[in-house]
């Protein structure tokens, strides 16, 4: 008993000594930080440097900028972000990149493609699968830090090839993944927790230049800040862009004290705008960083439930720590490196391990401290440092400029959604002509080479009237199009009817009150143009009401055939002005001509018997946003199925190339 008590007393004393030593080390570290931060104590510049981790002196001239960019930093945070990004790209390739559906996306050689440059064409299906395989291997290599630079190249080249090959799949986060992979290629993100360390290709915990962190921080900051700037739009700030999103279950807590309309306006629109615009600054400032990380994490988790946007919310969560101190992984590991043990041997092992970790961390800290203290005197600026700094500045300038470059690429991307895809409409028309001529060459029926292609596309933007996107009178095969010129055959947005949106909602509520199956469609059209429409037999009690302007309605068996009109066929013609209505027959084509000097707007009200029948039979498709998101288990099984299908396609492609085994292809259902 006496020996056990002595041992207990000795262990207690050792533990107390160890805790005292740890406290002293922490105090010493804090003193070092304070001494470094408080040089010239009391000056505003040093306070600024402590809070924002840089000072204006660091960027006052070219030489200081280079020295600042090459300030040595701990590689731990960068290494963990590399691992998380690589892992998420491994999951992303079968899903949003499309490997699991490669047979559908790339299996039909006659399918119309929309590359950025027309000379870019997809490879045969089996070789497209090999391209995906190379990209997949690259993502694994990035995650593991295995032959890091080669892995980055193996990921980047196929990624951008597939990205440029199909403009229909473009979105902001797909572009972001490609940019992050390029930034990682230039970094030293394999200096922490990588196979390259085990293989002796790099030295463990080698300090990395600050620009490795700066450029990633800048890219993520810009992601949020520009998202906020793009929300400085009347539609967004007035609450029209994301209407009805509050029906989703994730907004349930807010609806305990707010109405659905208030959640839509205050939480989704205004708070979403404020968060995107400010969160980048809150992440940079030390005192607000913890709060910003917490709120931003919740925001991305909600987005992962609200939208089917692949790995984007998780990539954003994985990159948030880039704003934290570079040594945060060491601090996390240190919390778990001193567990209490029940036996003296275990305690001794822990003490030995802790001592080794402490020595190791002290060496890292000392090496970084020596580099930080002595680098100003010993660091020689060479041409390589100048070149890399120039490239960094060029990249920042390019990323700032690109989102607002629409005055150059007028036909590719415009400031509103109505003028986004003129280039793809032209590409589709040209592809359609090629396919028609190809089919004609294989058929005995001769087809004239004098072909014209017109499109008539209708859309509604943020609760406005349905309206045309393109002028239906223009032949797309001869249409004037250039990426640096405004496209004349794109129809302007009828903003004069934007004020009708509140009235549209009131009218909809009134129509819905008539019957459980009543509905309404709102249409606007330009002077001199005509809407041709067919109404099926499943709709009854159809009424056309003019809200603005004047229209002439024609209805009859051959209303769309000019050659048969007037041959004993009864065609109903009626002129309708503002506030007037008329019934429209079902199972017939009808035409609505806008004859007023200004655009017209009108509405169809009707009863949908198909919907009624589906509900009676229990076959109603669930379209409400509340039910759109998958459960976690279904999402997990969905990803496993995609992964299995991706492995099957790659295996099939390899067997096809080596042994001519036929590629098994599914067919796209239209």
VENRAMO-V261675 format. One record per residue. N is the residue number from 0. RES is the residue in one small letter. SS is DSSP state (helix for helix, strand for strand, loop for the rest). D_LAST is the distance of its C-alpha to the last C-alpha in Angstrom with 2 decimals. Layout:
BEGIN
N|RES|SS|D_LAST / N|RES|SS|D_LAST
END
This chain:
BEGIN
0|x|loop|83.45 / 1|x|helix|85.23 / 2|x|helix|83.32 / 3|x|helix|79.99 / 4|x|helix|80.94 / 5|x|helix|81.92 / 6|x|helix|78.67 / 7|x|helix|76.79 / 8|x|helix|78.86 / 9|x|helix|78.27 / 10|x|helix|74.51 / 11|x|helix|74.54 / 12|x|helix|76.56 / 13|x|helix|74.22 / 14|x|helix|71.19 / 15|x|helix|72.94 / 16|x|helix|73.91 / 17|x|helix|70.37 / 18|x|helix|69.00 / 19|x|helix|71.76 / 20|x|helix|70.88 / 21|x|helix|67.21 / 22|x|helix|68.20 / 23|x|helix|70.53 / 24|x|helix|67.82 / 25|x|helix|65.46 / 26|x|helix|68.24 / 27|x|helix|69.01 / 28|x|helix|65.35 / 29|x|helix|65.24 / 30|x|helix|68.48 / 31|x|helix|67.09 / 32|x|helix|64.04 / 33|x|helix|66.30 / 34|x|helix|68.68 / 35|x|helix|65.92 / 36|x|helix|64.36 / 37|x|loop|67.59 / 38|x|loop|69.24 / 39|x|loop|70.92 / 40|x|loop|70.62 / 41|x|loop|70.17 / 42|x|loop|68.37 / 43|x|helix|65.13 / 44|x|helix|63.50 / 45|x|helix|63.96 / 46|x|helix|62.59 / 47|x|helix|59.51 / 48|x|helix|59.21 / 49|x|helix|59.44 / 50|x|helix|56.73 / 51|x|helix|54.28 / 52|x|loop|55.32 / 53|x|loop|56.24 / 54|x|loop|58.81 / 55|x|helix|59.08 / 56|x|helix|61.59 / 57|x|helix|58.88 / 58|x|helix|57.19 / 59|x|loop|60.22 / 60|x|loop|60.34 / 61|x|helix|58.48 / 62|x|helix|60.52 / 63|x|helix|60.02 / 64|x|helix|56.25 / 65|x|helix|56.20 / 66|x|helix|58.51 / 67|x|helix|56.42 / 68|x|helix|53.19 / 69|x|loop|55.02 / 70|x|loop|56.58 / 71|x|strand|56.20 / 72|x|strand|53.95 / 73|x|loop|53.26 / 74|x|loop|50.12 / 75|x|helix|49.23 / 76|x|helix|46.75 / 77|x|helix|44.98 / 78|x|helix|44.79 / 79|x|helix|43.23 / 80|x|helix|40.61 / 81|x|helix|39.80 / 82|x|helix|39.40 / 83|x|helix|37.13 / 84|x|helix|34.94 / 85|x|helix|34.63 / 86|x|helix|33.77 / 87|x|helix|31.01 / 88|x|helix|29.53 / 89|x|helix|29.65 / 90|x|helix|27.41 / 91|x|helix|25.21 / 92|x|helix|24.34 / 93|x|helix|22.23 / 94|x|loop|20.47 / 95|x|loop|20.09 / 96|x|loop|21.00 / 97|x|loop|18.17 / 98|x|helix|20.21 / 99|x|helix|18.77 / 100|x|helix|15.23 / 101|x|helix|16.73 / 102|x|helix|15.32 / 103|x|helix|11.67 / 104|x|helix|12.93 / 105|x|helix|15.48 / 106|x|loop|14.99 / 107|x|loop|13.52 / 108|x|loop|16.46 / 109|x|loop|14.83 / 110|x|loop|12.30 / 111|x|loop|13.84 / 112|x|loop|16.06 / 113|x|loop|18.07 / 114|x|loop|21.39 / 115|x|loop|24.45 / 116|x|loop|26.36 / 117|x|loop|24.95 / 118|x|loop|27.16 / 119|x|loop|25.29 / 120|x|loop|22.84 / 121|x|loop|21.31 / 122|x|loop|23.25 / 123|x|loop|22.06 / 124|x|helix|20.21 / 125|x|helix|23.49 / 126|x|helix|25.34 / 127|x|helix|22.79 / 128|x|helix|23.40 / 129|x|helix|27.09 / 130|x|helix|26.74 / 131|x|helix|25.26 / 132|x|helix|28.15 / 133|x|helix|30.71 / 134|x|helix|29.38 / 135|x|helix|29.49 / 136|x|helix|33.06 / 137|x|helix|33.97 / 138|x|helix|32.86 / 139|x|helix|34.97 / 140|x|helix|37.81 / 141|x|helix|37.71 / 142|x|helix|37.85 / 143|x|helix|40.76 / 144|x|loop|42.54 / 145|x|loop|42.70 / 146|x|loop|43.48 / 147|x|helix|42.17 / 148|x|helix|41.95 / 149|x|helix|40.29 / 150|x|helix|37.77 / 151|x|helix|37.00 / 152|x|helix|36.47 / 153|x|helix|34.29 / 154|x|helix|32.05 / 155|x|helix|32.30 / 156|x|helix|31.62 / 157|x|helix|28.26 / 158|x|helix|27.25 / 159|x|helix|27.87 / 160|x|helix|26.40 / 161|x|helix|22.99 / 162|x|helix|23.48 / 163|x|helix|24.30 / 164|x|helix|21.52 / 165|x|loop|18.69 / 166|x|helix|19.67 / 167|x|helix|16.41 / 168|x|helix|17.64 / 169|x|loop|21.16 / 170|x|loop|23.12 / 171|x|helix|26.82 / 172|x|helix|27.17 / 173|x|helix|25.45 / 174|x|helix|28.06 / 175|x|helix|30.73 / 176|x|helix|30.17 / 177|x|helix|30.63 / 178|x|helix|33.77 / 179|x|helix|35.27 / 180|x|helix|34.91 / 181|x|helix|36.79 / 182|x|helix|39.46 / 183|x|helix|39.90 / 184|x|helix|40.39 / 185|x|helix|43.42 / 186|x|loop|44.79 / 187|x|loop|47.00 / 188|x|loop|44.82 / 189|x|loop|45.83 / 190|x|loop|49.42 / 191|x|loop|48.80 / 192|x|loop|47.45 / 193|x|loop|46.04 / 194|x|helix|46.41 / 195|x|helix|47.85 / 196|x|helix|50.87 / 197|x|helix|51.38 / 198|x|loop|51.10 / 199|x|loop|53.66 / 200|x|loop|51.46 / 201|x|loop|52.15 / 202|x|loop|54.87 / 203|x|loop|54.02 / 204|x|loop|54.04 / 205|x|loop|54.88 / 206|x|loop|54.84 / 207|x|strand|52.00 / 208|x|strand|52.34 / 209|x|loop|51.42 / 210|x|helix|48.88 / 211|x|helix|46.59 / 212|x|helix|46.40 / 213|x|helix|46.76 / 214|x|helix|43.70 / 215|x|helix|41.38 / 216|x|helix|42.99 / 217|x|helix|42.49 / 218|x|helix|38.76 / 219|x|helix|38.15 / 220|x|helix|40.48 / 221|x|helix|38.53 / 222|x|helix|35.23 / 223|x|helix|36.71 / 224|x|helix|38.93 / 225|x|helix|36.32 / 226|x|helix|33.94 / 227|x|helix|36.87 / 228|x|helix|37.54 / 229|x|helix|33.96 / 230|x|loop|34.39 / 231|x|loop|37.40 / 232|x|loop|35.25 / 233|x|helix|36.13 / 234|x|helix|32.82 / 235|x|helix|33.22 / 236|x|helix|36.96 / 237|x|loop|36.62 / 238|x|loop|34.07 / 239|x|loop|30.92 / 240|x|loop|28.62 / 241|x|loop|28.01 / 242|x|loop|28.70 / 243|x|loop|28.23 / 244|x|helix|27.96 / 245|x|helix|31.29 / 246|x|helix|29.73 / 247|x|loop|28.95 / 248|x|helix|31.55 / 249|x|helix|32.81 / 250|x|helix|34.56 / 251|x|loop|36.40 / 252|x|loop|39.76 / 253|x|helix|39.72 / 254|x|helix|39.12 / 255|x|helix|42.43 / 256|x|loop|44.26 / 257|x|loop|41.72 / 258|x|loop|39.54 / 259|x|helix|35.75 / 260|x|helix|36.20 / 261|x|helix|38.90 / 262|x|helix|36.79 / 263|x|helix|34.00 / 264|x|helix|36.60 / 265|x|helix|39.30 / 266|x|helix|37.66 / 267|x|helix|34.15 / 268|x|helix|34.88 / 269|x|helix|38.59 / 270|x|helix|39.15 / 271|x|helix|36.01 / 272|x|helix|37.33 / 273|x|helix|40.83 / 274|x|helix|39.74 / 275|x|helix|37.70 / 276|x|helix|40.46 / 277|x|helix|43.35 / 278|x|helix|42.31 / 279|x|helix|42.76 / 280|x|helix|46.37 / 281|x|helix|46.95 / 282|x|helix|45.86 / 283|x|helix|48.30 / 284|x|loop|51.22 / 285|x|helix|52.80 / 286|x|helix|53.90 / 287|x|helix|50.54 / 288|x|helix|48.48 / 289|x|helix|48.57 / 290|x|helix|47.42 / 291|x|helix|44.65 / 292|x|helix|43.42 / 293|x|helix|43.39 / 294|x|helix|41.55 / 295|x|helix|39.04 / 296|x|helix|38.38 / 297|x|helix|37.66 / 298|x|helix|35.42 / 299|x|helix|33.21 / 300|x|helix|33.20 / 301|x|helix|32.01 / 302|x|helix|29.24 / 303|x|helix|28.08 / 304|x|helix|27.69 / 305|x|helix|26.29 / 306|x|loop|23.47 / 307|x|loop|21.05 / 308|x|loop|22.64 / 309|x|loop|23.38 / 310|x|loop|26.97 / 311|x|helix|27.98 / 312|x|helix|30.26 / 313|x|helix|31.87 / 314|x|helix|32.49 / 315|x|helix|34.18 / 316|x|helix|36.29 / 317|x|helix|37.20 / 318|x|helix|38.38 / 319|x|helix|40.43 / 320|x|helix|43.54 / 321|x|helix|43.80 / 322|x|helix|45.81 / 323|x|loop|48.26 / 324|x|loop|51.40 / 325|x|loop|50.66 / 326|x|loop|52.72 / 327|x|helix|51.00 / 328|x|helix|49.88 / 329|x|helix|53.58 / 330|x|helix|54.54 / 331|x|helix|51.94 / 332|x|helix|53.12 / 333|x|helix|56.72 / 334|x|helix|56.12 / 335|x|loop|55.27 / 336|x|loop|57.85 / 337|x|loop|60.86 / 338|x|loop|60.14 / 339|x|loop|63.23 / 340|x|loop|64.31 / 341|x|loop|66.51 / 342|x|loop|68.63 / 343|x|helix|70.83 / 344|x|helix|69.24 / 345|x|helix|65.78 / 346|x|helix|67.27 / 347|x|helix|68.90 / 348|x|helix|65.66 / 349|x|helix|63.92 / 350|x|helix|66.78 / 351|x|helix|66.63 / 352|x|helix|62.87 / 353|x|helix|63.22 / 354|x|helix|66.00 / 355|x|helix|63.94 / 356|x|helix|60.96 / 357|x|helix|63.40 / 358|x|helix|64.99 / 359|x|helix|61.61 / 360|x|helix|60.36 / 361|x|helix|63.71 / 362|x|helix|63.45 / 363|x|helix|60.00 / 364|x|helix|61.26 / 365|x|helix|64.44 / 366|x|helix|62.67 / 367|x|helix|60.36 / 368|x|helix|63.37 / 369|x|helix|65.43 / 370|x|helix|62.68 / 371|x|helix|62.27 / 372|x|helix|66.03 / 373|x|helix|66.98 / 374|x|helix|64.02 / 375|x|helix|65.23 / 376|x|helix|68.35 / 377|x|helix|66.97 / 378|x|loop|63.45 / 379|x|loop|63.52 / 380|x|loop|60.79 / 381|x|loop|59.55 / 382|x|helix|57.18 / 383|x|helix|54.36 / 384|x|helix|54.70 / 385|x|helix|54.70 / 386|x|helix|51.64 / 387|x|helix|49.59 / 388|x|helix|50.73 / 389|x|helix|49.73 / 390|x|helix|46.26 / 391|x|helix|45.95 / 392|x|helix|47.03 / 393|x|helix|44.67 / 394|x|helix|41.73 / 395|x|helix|42.69 / 396|x|helix|43.05 / 397|x|helix|39.68 / 398|x|helix|37.88 / 399|x|helix|39.76 / 400|x|helix|38.93 / 401|x|helix|35.22 / 402|x|loop|33.81 / 403|x|loop|35.96 / 404|x|loop|35.53 / 405|x|loop|33.47 / 406|x|loop|36.44 / 407|x|loop|35.89 / 408|x|loop|32.12 / 409|x|loop|31.63 / 410|x|loop|28.43 / 411|x|loop|26.68 / 412|x|loop|27.34 / 413|x|loop|29.04 / 414|x|loop|30.74 / 415|x|loop|28.17 / 416|x|helix|24.42 / 417|x|helix|24.20 / 418|x|helix|25.36 / 419|x|loop|23.55 / 420|x|loop|20.92 / 421|x|helix|22.65 / 422|x|helix|22.80 / 423|x|helix|19.05 / 424|x|helix|18.61 / 425|x|helix|21.24 / 426|x|helix|19.72 / 427|x|helix|16.36 / 428|x|helix|18.44 / 429|x|helix|20.50 / 430|x|helix|17.71 / 431|x|helix|16.23 / 432|x|helix|19.80 / 433|x|helix|20.33 / 434|x|helix|17.42 / 435|x|helix|18.65 / 436|x|helix|22.15 / 437|x|helix|21.33 / 438|x|helix|19.70 / 439|x|helix|22.77 / 440|x|helix|25.14 / 441|x|loop|23.81 / 442|x|loop|23.94 / 443|x|loop|27.15 / 444|x|loop|26.06 / 445|x|loop|27.31 / 446|x|loop|25.35 / 447|x|loop|27.46 / 448|x|loop|27.49 / 449|x|loop|28.10 / 450|x|loop|24.58 / 451|x|loop|23.93 / 452|x|loop|20.75 / 453|x|loop|20.78 / 454|x|loop|18.45 / 455|x|loop|19.05 / 456|x|loop|17.65 / 457|x|strand|19.15 / 458|x|strand|19.77 / 459|x|loop|22.50 / 460|x|loop|24.58 / 461|x|loop|26.50 / 462|x|loop|27.06 / 463|x|loop|27.82 / 464|x|loop|26.82 / 465|x|strand|23.42 / 466|x|strand|24.19 / 467|x|strand|23.01 / 468|x|loop|22.41 / 469|x|strand|23.05 / 470|x|loop|25.47 / 471|x|loop|23.63 / 472|x|loop|26.75 / 473|x|loop|26.47 / 474|x|loop|25.24 / 475|x|loop|23.35 / 476|x|loop|24.54 / 477|x|loop|28.10 / 478|x|loop|27.71 / 479|x|loop|30.30 / 480|x|loop|28.94 / 481|x|loop|30.87 / 482|x|loop|30.48 / 483|x|loop|34.01 / 484|x|loop|33.92 / 485|x|loop|32.60 / 486|x|loop|29.73 / 487|x|loop|31.12 / 488|x|loop|27.95 / 489|x|strand|26.57 / 490|x|loop|27.53 / 491|x|loop|29.89 / 492|x|loop|29.33 / 493|x|loop|31.26 / 494|x|helix|33.51 / 495|x|helix|36.04 / 496|x|helix|33.94 / 497|x|helix|33.60 / 498|x|helix|36.62 / 499|x|helix|34.76 / 500|x|helix|32.72 / 501|x|helix|35.50 / 502|x|helix|35.85 / 503|x|helix|32.11 / 504|x|helix|32.43 / 505|x|helix|35.54 / 506|x|helix|33.94 / 507|x|helix|30.96 / 508|x|helix|33.50 / 509|x|helix|35.35 / 510|x|helix|32.32 / 511|x|helix|31.33 / 512|x|helix|34.93 / 513|x|helix|34.67 / 514|x|loop|32.46 / 515|x|loop|30.35 / 516|x|loop|27.33 / 517|x|strand|28.23 / 518|x|strand|26.30 / 519|x|strand|26.48 / 520|x|strand|24.53 / 521|x|strand|26.58 / 522|x|strand|26.16 / 523|x|strand|28.31 / 524|x|strand|28.59 / 525|x|loop|30.89 / 526|x|loop|33.86 / 527|x|loop|33.24 / 528|x|loop|29.44 / 529|x|strand|27.61 / 530|x|strand|24.65 / 531|x|strand|23.00 / 532|x|strand|21.42 / 533|x|strand|20.50 / 534|x|strand|21.37 / 535|x|loop|20.24 / 536|x|loop|22.83 / 537|x|loop|22.02 / 538|x|strand|23.77 / 539|x|strand|27.55 / 540|x|strand|30.52 / 541|x|strand|28.70 / 542|x|strand|31.08 / 543|x|strand|30.86 / 544|x|strand|33.50 / 545|x|strand|34.54 / 546|x|strand|35.51 / 547|x|strand|36.67 / 548|x|loop|37.35 / 549|x|loop|37.24 / 550|x|strand|34.53 / 551|x|strand|34.61 / 552|x|strand|32.18 / 553|x|strand|31.58 / 554|x|strand|30.04 / 555|x|strand|30.15 / 556|x|loop|28.61 / 557|x|loop|28.57 / 558|x|loop|28.61 / 559|x|loop|25.94 / 560|x|loop|27.78 / 561|x|loop|31.00 / 562|x|loop|32.47 / 563|x|loop|32.51 / 564|x|loop|33.84 / 565|x|loop|37.50 / 566|x|loop|37.64 / 567|x|loop|38.55 / 568|x|loop|35.27 / 569|x|loop|35.96 / 570|x|strand|34.29 / 571|x|strand|35.10 / 572|x|strand|36.02 / 573|x|strand|37.22 / 574|x|strand|38.17 / 575|x|strand|37.67 / 576|x|loop|39.38 / 577|x|loop|39.30 / 578|x|loop|39.65 / 579|x|loop|38.98 / 580|x|strand|36.31 / 581|x|strand|35.11 / 582|x|strand|33.05 / 583|x|loop|29.80 / 584|x|loop|28.98 / 585|x|loop|25.72 / 586|x|loop|23.81 / 587|x|strand|24.86 / 588|x|strand|23.92 / 589|x|strand|26.30 / 590|x|strand|27.27 / 591|x|strand|28.89 / 592|x|strand|31.21 / 593|x|strand|32.82 / 594|x|loop|36.41 / 595|x|loop|38.25 / 596|x|loop|39.55 / 597|x|loop|37.71 / 598|x|loop|34.08 / 599|x|strand|33.30 / 600|x|strand|31.56 / 601|x|strand|30.79 / 602|x|strand|29.07 / 603|x|strand|27.37 / 604|x|strand|28.56 / 605|x|strand|27.26 / 606|x|strand|27.07 / 607|x|strand|23.77 / 608|x|helix|24.50 / 609|x|helix|21.08 / 610|x|helix|21.77 / 611|x|helix|25.25 / 612|x|helix|24.20 / 613|x|helix|21.88 / 614|x|helix|24.83 / 615|x|helix|27.21 / 616|x|helix|25.19 / 617|x|loop|24.68 / 618|x|loop|20.85 / 619|x|loop|20.57 / 620|x|loop|18.12 / 621|x|loop|20.41 / 622|x|loop|19.48 / 623|x|loop|22.97 / 624|x|helix|23.59 / 625|x|helix|26.38 / 626|x|helix|24.16 / 627|x|loop|21.52 / 628|x|loop|23.57 / 629|x|loop|23.91 / 630|x|loop|27.37 / 631|x|helix|29.22 / 632|x|helix|29.13 / 633|x|helix|25.37 / 634|x|helix|24.94 / 635|x|helix|27.37 / 636|x|helix|25.70 / 637|x|helix|22.27 / 638|x|helix|24.03 / 639|x|helix|25.75 / 640|x|helix|22.58 / 641|x|helix|21.18 / 642|x|helix|24.59 / 643|x|helix|24.75 / 644|x|helix|21.38 / 645|x|helix|22.57 / 646|x|helix|25.88 / 647|x|helix|24.31 / 648|x|helix|22.28 / 649|x|helix|25.46 / 650|x|helix|27.58 / 651|x|helix|25.36 / 652|x|helix|25.55 / 653|x|helix|29.33 / 654|x|helix|29.78 / 655|x|helix|27.78 / 656|x|helix|30.02 / 657|x|helix|33.20 / 658|x|helix|32.81 / 659|x|loop|29.83 / 660|x|loop|27.95 / 661|x|loop|24.40 / 662|x|loop|21.61 / 663|x|loop|19.42 / 664|x|loop|15.77 / 665|x|loop|12.70 / 666|x|loop|9.34 / 667|x|loop|6.30 / 668|x|loop|3.79 / 669|x|loop|0.00
END
